[in-house]
């Protein structure tokens, strides 16, 4: 489910959804504003999958969440 395999298409992997989220996360924003940006992309598709992708990205340090704002990991922009 995390990586594509012989039986799992790239679009169905969390890595593909993660790339969509990271490309739309150009500055600090709320989770709901990020959801509004990516909700119609096939790699994200629904809110349950969106939260799974966010959890995955957080676990690998690609994103950070504090003060009700989500941002790319290691960067704290204004």
N, CA and C of each residue as an Amber inpcrd file, in Angstrom:
protein
   234
   0.8080000  -1.1880000   0.0000000   0.0000000   0.0000000   0.0000000
   0.8620000   1.2680000   0.0000000   2.0430000   1.1900000   0.5990000
   2.9010000   2.3660000   0.6390000   3.5950000   2.5570000  -0.7010000
   4.1960000   1.4970000  -1.1940000   4.9090000   1.5520000  -2.4730000
   4.1500000   0.7550000  -3.5360000   4.2910000   1.1320000  -4.8030000
   3.6670000   0.3360000  -5.8620000   4.3560000  -1.0250000  -5.9810000
   3.5940000  -2.0200000  -6.3470000   4.1330000  -3.3680000  -6.5630000
   3.5620000  -3.9120000  -7.8640000   3.8310000  -5.1680000  -8.0900000
   3.2900000  -5.8170000  -9.2760000   1.7540000  -5.8320000  -9.2570000
   1.1920000  -5.8830000  -8.0580000  -0.2620000  -5.9660000  -7.9190000
  -0.9110000  -4.6530000  -7.4730000  -0.1040000  -3.6360000  -7.2230000
  -0.6270000  -2.3490000  -6.7610000  -0.1310000  -1.2440000  -7.6870000
  -1.0750000  -0.5840000  -8.3450000  -0.7110000   0.4830000  -9.2830000
  -0.0990000   1.6660000  -8.5360000   0.7150000   2.4270000  -9.2420000
   1.3440000   3.6090000  -8.6570000   0.2980000   4.5570000  -8.0870000
  -0.8000000   4.7720000  -8.8060000  -1.8490000   5.6900000  -8.3440000
  -2.4780000   5.2610000  -7.0270000  -2.4200000   3.9810000  -6.7100000
  -3.0270000   3.4700000  -5.4820000  -2.0630000   3.4510000  -4.3070000
  -0.8070000   3.8040000  -4.5270000   0.1810000   3.7910000  -3.4530000
   0.1800000   5.1090000  -2.6880000   0.6090000   5.0450000  -1.4440000
   0.6880000   6.2590000  -0.6290000   1.7860000   7.1930000  -1.1280000
   2.7900000   6.6530000  -1.7690000   3.8760000   7.4680000  -2.3140000
   3.3410000   8.4130000  -3.3900000   2.4760000   7.9390000  -4.2410000
   1.9010000   8.7900000  -5.2890000   1.0560000   9.9030000  -4.6820000
   0.2290000   9.5690000  -3.7160000  -0.5670000  10.5860000  -3.0370000
   0.3100000  11.5690000  -2.2790000   1.3990000  11.0680000  -1.7050000
   2.3350000  11.9360000  -0.9980000   2.9710000  12.9610000  -1.9150000
   3.2680000  12.5600000  -3.1250000   3.8680000  13.5070000  -4.0680000
   2.8780000  14.6030000  -4.4450000   1.6040000  14.2560000  -4.5470000
   0.5700000  15.2560000  -4.8430000   0.4570000  16.2450000  -3.6880000
   0.4230000  15.7280000  -2.4790000   0.3000000  16.5960000  -1.3080000
   1.5190000  17.5060000  -1.1660000   2.7130000  16.9440000  -1.3050000
   3.9150000  17.7580000  -1.1640000   4.0260000  18.8250000  -2.2490000
   3.5870000  18.5110000  -3.4500000   3.6520000  19.5160000  -4.5160000
   2.6470000  20.6470000  -4.2890000   1.5800000  20.3870000  -3.5360000
   0.5960000  21.4220000  -3.2180000   0.8760000  22.1200000  -1.8900000
   1.8870000  21.6660000  -1.1880000   2.2360000  22.2350000   0.1080000
   3.4300000  23.1670000  -0.0650000   3.1990000  24.2740000  -0.7410000
   4.2760000  25.2200000  -1.0410000   4.5120000  26.2090000   0.0890000
   3.5550000  26.3360000   1.0000000   3.6770000  27.2260000   2.1540000
   2.8280000  26.6470000   3.2850000   3.0220000  27.1450000   4.4920000
   2.2340000  26.6810000   5.6390000   0.7610000  26.9480000   5.3860000
  -0.0680000  25.9710000   5.7320000  -1.5120000  26.1320000   5.5580000
  -2.2550000  25.1840000   6.4780000  -3.5460000  25.3910000   6.5900000
  -4.3560000  24.5070000   7.4180000  -4.6040000  23.2020000   6.6710000
  -4.9590000  22.1890000   7.4190000  -5.2640000  20.8960000   6.7990000
  -6.4760000  21.0150000   5.8860000  -7.4720000  21.7880000   6.2990000
  -8.6730000  21.9140000   5.4630000  -8.3750000  22.6380000   4.1460000
  -7.4820000  23.6220000   4.1560000  -7.1570000  24.2940000   2.8890000
  -6.3490000  23.3680000   1.9810000  -5.4870000  22.5440000   2.5710000
  -4.7540000  21.5660000   1.7670000  -5.7130000  20.5290000   1.1840000
  -6.6680000  20.0720000   1.9850000  -7.6740000  19.1220000   1.5090000
  -8.4520000  19.6960000   0.3280000  -8.8380000  20.9640000   0.4180000
  -9.5680000  21.6090000  -0.6850000  -8.7530000  21.6250000  -1.9750000
  -7.4380000  21.7340000  -1.8530000  -6.5780000  21.7560000  -3.0400000
  -6.4410000  20.3810000  -3.6940000  -6.3860000  19.3150000  -2.8820000
  -6.0370000  17.9980000  -3.4310000  -7.2040000  17.0160000  -3.5020000
  -8.3540000  17.3910000  -3.0350000  -9.4680000  16.4400000  -2.8980000
  -9.9310000  15.8210000  -4.2160000  -9.7460000  16.4970000  -5.3200000
 -10.2430000  15.9640000  -6.5970000  -9.1860000  15.2320000  -7.4080000
  -7.9790000  15.1140000  -6.8790000  -6.9440000  14.3780000  -7.6100000
  -7.1340000  12.8810000  -7.3860000  -6.9720000  12.0780000  -8.4160000
  -7.2130000  10.6380000  -8.2900000  -6.2790000   9.9450000  -7.2990000
  -5.0750000  10.4820000  -7.1020000  -4.1230000   9.8510000  -6.1820000
  -4.5250000  10.0440000  -4.7230000  -5.3550000  11.0400000  -4.4330000
  -5.8120000  11.2810000  -3.0580000  -7.2390000  10.7730000  -2.9010000
  -8.1540000  11.2270000  -3.7260000  -9.5000000  10.6740000  -3.8920000
 -10.4800000  10.8750000  -2.7380000 -10.1710000  10.4920000  -1.5180000
 -11.1240000  10.6370000  -0.4210000 -10.4040000  11.0320000   0.8680000
 -11.1710000  11.4600000   1.8650000 -10.5710000  12.0010000   3.0890000
  -9.8430000  10.9340000   3.8920000 -10.3430000   9.7210000   3.8950000
  -9.6640000   8.6440000   4.6240000  -8.2690000   8.4220000   4.0490000
  -8.1710000   8.3800000   2.7490000  -6.8740000   8.2020000   2.0860000
  -5.9820000   9.4210000   2.3400000  -6.5680000  10.6090000   2.3200000
  -5.8340000  11.8390000   2.6080000  -5.1730000  11.7640000   3.9860000
  -5.9190000  11.3150000   5.0010000  -5.3520000  11.2220000   6.3470000
  -4.2830000  10.1350000   6.4340000  -4.4500000   9.0480000   5.6910000
  -3.4130000   8.0040000   5.6490000  -2.1230000   8.5550000   5.0440000
  -2.2570000   9.3170000   3.9790000  -1.0890000   9.9050000   3.3190000
  -0.4110000  10.9030000   4.2430000  -1.2040000  11.7450000   4.9250000
  -0.6220000  12.6960000   5.8750000   0.1240000  11.9700000   6.9940000
  -0.4420000  10.8930000   7.5010000   0.2210000  10.1080000   8.5510000
   1.5460000   9.5390000   8.0480000   1.5320000   9.0060000   6.8470000
   2.7450000   8.4660000   6.2460000   3.8100000   9.5500000   6.0970000
   3.4200000  10.7010000   5.5560000   4.3720000  11.7990000   5.3550000
   4.9150000  12.3090000   6.6850000   4.0870000  12.3400000   7.7100000
   4.5320000  12.7780000   9.0330000   5.5330000  11.7820000   9.6200000
   5.2410000  10.4960000   9.4670000   6.1270000   9.4660000  10.0170000
   7.5140000   9.4850000   9.3840000   7.5900000   9.8270000   8.1160000
   8.9070000   9.8500000   7.4680000   9.5710000  11.2300000   7.5550000
   8.9190000  12.1720000   8.2300000   9.4990000  13.4920000   8.4360000
   9.3590000  14.4500000   7.2660000   8.4970000  14.1260000   6.3200000
   8.3240000  14.9780000   5.1440000   7.4360000  16.1880000   5.4320000
   6.5740000  16.0790000   6.4500000   5.7290000  17.2130000   6.8390000
   5.8010000  17.3900000   8.3500000   5.4080000  18.5690000   8.7830000
   5.3770000  18.9100000  10.1940000   4.0360000  19.5760000  10.4760000
   3.5240000  19.3940000  11.6960000   2.2530000  19.9970000  12.0740000
   2.4070000  20.6650000  13.4320000   2.1770000  21.9590000  13.4840000
   2.1720000  22.6760000  14.7580000   1.3790000  23.9620000  14.5920000
   0.8270000  24.4440000  15.6880000   0.0200000  25.6680000  15.6970000
  -1.0940000  25.6330000  14.6500000  -1.7150000  24.4610000  14.4960000
  -2.8140000  24.2530000  13.5350000  -2.4220000  24.4960000  12.0810000
  -1.1340000  24.4220000  11.8020000  -0.6360000  24.6080000  10.4350000
   0.1990000  23.4020000  10.0320000   0.0650000  23.0190000   8.7780000
   0.8640000  21.9300000   8.2240000   1.8820000  22.5530000   7.2650000
   3.0920000  22.0070000   7.2950000   4.1560000  22.5360000   6.4270000
   5.1100000  21.3990000   6.0780000   5.9490000  21.6330000   5.1080000
   6.9630000  20.6360000   4.7820000   7.8930000  20.4610000   5.9630000
   8.3810000  19.2590000   6.1680000   9.2460000  18.9610000   7.2960000
  10.5430000  19.7490000   7.2700000  10.9380000  20.2360000   8.4540000
  12.1900000  20.9540000   8.5780000  12.1450000  22.4070000   8.1870000
  11.0640000  22.8620000   7.5600000  10.9200000  24.2590000   7.1430000
   9.8400000  24.9200000   7.9770000  10.1290000  26.1010000   8.4140000
   9.1090000  26.8770000   9.1400000   9.0380000  28.2560000   8.5090000
   8.1640000  28.3890000   7.5240000   8.0090000  29.6760000   6.8510000
   6.8680000  30.4620000   7.4720000   6.7860000  31.7040000   7.1350000
   5.7270000  32.5700000   7.6980000   4.5460000  32.6520000   6.7760000
